[in-house]
Amino acid sequence: MKKKLLALLLGSALVLAACGGGDDAAEDTSSNDAAGGETTTADAGNAEKLYNQKCSQCHAQDLSGGAGPGLQTIGSTLSKDEIENIILNGQGAMPKGQLTGEDASVVAEWLSAKK
């Protein structure tokens, strides 16, 4: 009985850990351009890269879903503003703040085109 309870608690902790962690300091994804010394980051607007870094753990890299719902056709049921609101404020088991500001807007626009 104790082994089953421990396994259940450990499994639950792993699932929650996979979708959490939005409050940590931003990950440094910058790189220097050899020609101009320009710095680019995921914040520069690459929606798919942002999605893969912050969302694919629960929604799958191919948008098919997993711990979170599939997003392959999310744009056919939700508008960009509705998607952005969910990204910013969370919904159900999804924690708020996985993406913020312009990052949330860019990913919401990208997802709203998935019909």
Residue frames relative to the residue before (quaternion, step in Angstrom):
aa qw qx qy qz dx dy dz
M 1.0000 0.0000 0.0000 0.0000 0.00 0.00 0.00
K 0.6697 0.4940 -0.3030 0.4644 3.57 0.91 -0.91
K 0.6303 0.5356 -0.3363 0.4503 3.60 1.03 -0.73
K 0.6500 0.5109 -0.3148 0.4663 3.59 1.00 -0.81
L 0.6524 0.5092 -0.3094 0.4684 3.56 0.98 -0.84
L 0.6504 0.5117 -0.3074 0.4698 3.57 0.97 -0.86
A 0.6492 0.5107 -0.3132 0.4687 3.58 0.98 -0.85
L 0.6468 0.5167 -0.3156 0.4638 3.58 0.99 -0.82
L 0.6668 0.4954 -0.2979 0.4703 3.59 0.92 -0.87
L 0.6560 0.5051 -0.3094 0.4678 3.58 0.96 -0.85
G 0.6523 0.5127 -0.3080 0.4655 3.59 0.95 -0.85
S 0.6529 0.5085 -0.3089 0.4686 3.57 0.96 -0.85
A 0.6446 0.5246 -0.3179 0.4562 3.57 0.97 -0.83
L 0.6535 0.5127 -0.3181 0.4571 3.60 0.98 -0.79
V 0.6481 0.5096 -0.3200 0.4668 3.59 0.96 -0.83
L 0.6817 0.4822 -0.2921 0.4663 3.58 0.87 -0.89
A 0.6455 0.5226 -0.3220 0.4545 3.58 1.00 -0.76
A 0.6344 0.5522 -0.3349 0.4248 3.60 1.03 -0.72
C 0.7564 0.3670 -0.2006 0.5029 3.59 1.03 -0.70
G 0.6518 0.5282 -0.3184 0.4413 3.60 1.18 -0.22
G 0.5475 0.6637 -0.4277 0.2771 3.51 -1.25 -0.47
G 0.3971 0.7476 -0.4630 0.2627 3.60 1.17 0.26
D 0.6441 0.5474 -0.3275 0.4222 3.61 1.17 -0.35
D 0.4969 0.6599 -0.4316 0.3625 3.60 1.24 -0.16
A 0.6350 -0.5100 0.4043 0.4161 3.56 -1.23 0.37
A 0.5964 -0.5927 0.4049 0.3593 3.54 -1.08 0.72
E 0.4775 -0.6649 0.5050 0.2738 3.49 -1.08 0.86
D 0.4012 -0.7128 0.5219 0.2419 3.58 -0.91 0.89
T 0.0185 0.8079 -0.5861 0.0583 3.55 -0.45 1.25
S 0.3843 0.7487 -0.4684 0.2689 3.57 1.19 0.42
S 0.0382 -0.7665 0.6405 0.0280 3.50 -1.29 0.51
N 0.4011 -0.7118 0.5220 0.2451 3.56 -1.10 0.62
D 0.3771 -0.6935 0.5729 0.2205 3.52 -1.04 0.88
A 0.4678 -0.7127 0.4451 0.2740 3.58 -0.64 1.08
A 0.6816 0.5056 -0.3024 0.4340 3.60 0.98 -0.74
G 0.8538 0.1476 -0.0469 0.4970 3.58 0.73 -1.00
G 0.4683 -0.6865 0.4465 0.3317 3.58 1.20 -0.02
E 0.3810 0.7408 -0.4674 0.2961 3.55 1.27 0.32
T 0.2789 -0.7557 0.5698 0.1628 3.55 -1.04 0.76
T 0.0603 -0.7787 0.6239 0.0273 3.55 -0.94 0.92
T 0.0804 -0.7870 0.6107 0.0358 3.55 -1.10 0.72
A 0.6787 -0.4445 0.3724 0.4506 3.52 -1.31 0.05
D 0.5978 0.5876 -0.3523 0.4162 3.59 1.18 -0.54
A 0.5295 0.6608 -0.3989 0.3519 3.58 1.22 -0.30
G 0.6916 -0.5203 0.2716 0.4209 3.62 1.20 0.05
N 0.4715 0.6567 -0.4715 0.3523 3.59 1.11 0.26
A 0.2808 -0.8198 0.4786 0.1414 3.56 0.05 1.35
E 0.6713 0.5022 -0.3158 0.4444 3.58 0.87 -0.86
K 0.6385 0.5163 -0.3232 0.4704 3.58 1.03 -0.76
L 0.6396 0.5130 -0.3175 0.4764 3.59 0.99 -0.83
Y 0.6381 0.5247 -0.3213 0.4629 3.57 0.96 -0.89
N 0.6789 0.4967 -0.2977 0.4514 3.59 0.85 -0.93
Q 0.6725 0.4985 -0.2955 0.4603 3.59 1.04 -0.71
K 0.8340 0.2731 -0.0924 0.4704 3.58 0.83 -0.96
C 0.7943 0.3625 -0.1547 0.4622 3.61 1.05 -0.64
S 0.6268 0.6088 -0.3411 0.3467 3.57 1.02 -0.78
Q 0.5271 0.6293 -0.4238 0.3828 3.62 1.15 -0.37
C 0.7740 0.3113 -0.1690 0.5248 3.59 1.01 -0.74
H 0.7671 0.3609 -0.1858 0.4968 3.60 1.05 -0.71
A 0.4846 -0.6872 0.3950 0.3700 3.61 1.35 0.05
Q 0.5868 -0.6107 0.4117 0.3365 3.53 -1.09 0.77
D 0.7274 0.3992 -0.2323 0.5074 3.59 1.09 -0.69
L 0.5344 -0.6690 0.3598 0.3707 3.60 1.34 0.37
S 0.4508 0.7336 -0.4227 0.2827 3.62 1.25 0.13
G 0.5504 -0.6227 0.3943 0.3922 3.59 1.20 -0.30
G 0.0242 0.7527 -0.6567 0.0410 3.51 -1.35 0.26
A 0.8000 0.0315 0.0357 0.5981 3.57 -0.32 -1.25
G 0.7331 0.2933 -0.1812 0.5863 3.57 1.21 -0.59
P 0.6557 -0.5320 0.3552 0.4010 3.59 -1.21 0.28
G 0.5886 -0.5573 0.4545 0.3693 3.54 -1.28 0.40
L 0.2078 -0.8015 0.5541 0.0858 3.56 -1.07 0.77
Q 0.3254 0.7953 -0.4692 0.2035 3.60 1.26 0.20
T 0.7982 0.1684 -0.0907 0.5713 3.62 1.08 -0.63
I 0.2197 0.8282 -0.4938 0.1480 3.59 1.17 0.51
G 0.6315 0.5617 -0.3305 0.4201 3.60 1.08 -0.67
S 0.6174 0.5427 -0.3568 0.4437 3.60 1.20 -0.31
T 0.7525 0.3518 -0.2135 0.5142 3.61 1.20 -0.32
L 0.7845 0.2215 -0.1264 0.5653 3.61 1.14 -0.53
S 0.4464 -0.6735 0.5233 0.2707 3.55 -1.13 0.72
K 0.6904 -0.4426 0.3602 0.4447 3.57 -1.31 0.15
D 0.6705 0.5039 -0.3033 0.4522 3.60 0.89 -0.90
E 0.6503 0.5065 -0.3194 0.4674 3.60 1.00 -0.78
I 0.6445 0.5097 -0.3139 0.4758 3.58 1.00 -0.84
E 0.6556 0.5131 -0.3099 0.4593 3.58 0.92 -0.91
N 0.6249 0.5362 -0.3316 0.4605 3.60 1.02 -0.77
I 0.6569 0.4945 -0.3102 0.4772 3.61 0.96 -0.82
I 0.6366 0.5222 -0.3317 0.4605 3.60 0.96 -0.84
L 0.7172 0.4640 -0.2535 0.4539 3.59 0.86 -0.95
N 0.8175 0.2960 -0.1107 0.4814 3.58 0.87 -0.98
G 0.4538 -0.6846 0.4537 0.3459 3.58 1.25 -0.19
Q 0.0093 -0.7738 0.6330 0.0218 3.52 -1.33 0.21
G 0.8152 0.0855 -0.0994 0.5641 3.57 -0.82 0.93
A 0.8198 -0.1769 0.1599 0.5207 3.58 -0.78 -1.05
M 0.5513 0.6165 -0.4030 0.3920 3.60 1.23 -0.23
P 0.3530 -0.7461 0.5209 0.2179 3.59 -0.71 1.04
K 0.5036 -0.6372 0.4840 0.3257 3.56 -1.16 0.53
G 0.8014 0.3808 -0.2299 0.3998 3.51 -1.33 0.32
Q 0.3109 0.7383 -0.5446 0.2483 3.62 1.09 0.43
L 0.7453 0.0553 -0.0402 0.6632 3.55 1.20 -0.69
T 0.1155 -0.7960 0.5911 0.0601 3.59 -1.10 0.64
G 0.8388 0.2633 -0.1602 0.4488 3.53 -1.35 0.21
E 0.8496 -0.0854 0.1018 0.5104 3.52 -0.99 -0.95
D 0.5975 0.5680 -0.3644 0.4331 3.60 1.05 -0.68
A 0.6582 0.5005 -0.3046 0.4727 3.59 0.93 -0.89
S 0.6600 0.5172 -0.3035 0.4525 3.57 0.96 -0.86
V 0.6587 0.5135 -0.3049 0.4577 3.58 0.95 -0.89
V 0.6797 0.4696 -0.2920 0.4819 3.60 0.90 -0.89
A 0.6282 0.5356 -0.3363 0.4532 3.61 1.00 -0.77
E 0.6493 0.5057 -0.3155 0.4724 3.58 0.98 -0.82
W 0.6442 0.5213 -0.3069 0.4680 3.59 0.98 -0.89
L 0.6921 0.4705 -0.2788 0.4710 3.61 0.90 -0.92
S 0.6318 0.5490 -0.3441 0.4253 3.61 1.02 -0.71
A 0.6309 0.5226 -0.3331 0.4669 3.60 1.22 -0.35
K 0.5581 0.5884 -0.3889 0.4372 3.60 1.29 -0.17
K 0.0957 0.8317 -0.5334 0.1211 3.58 -0.16 1.29
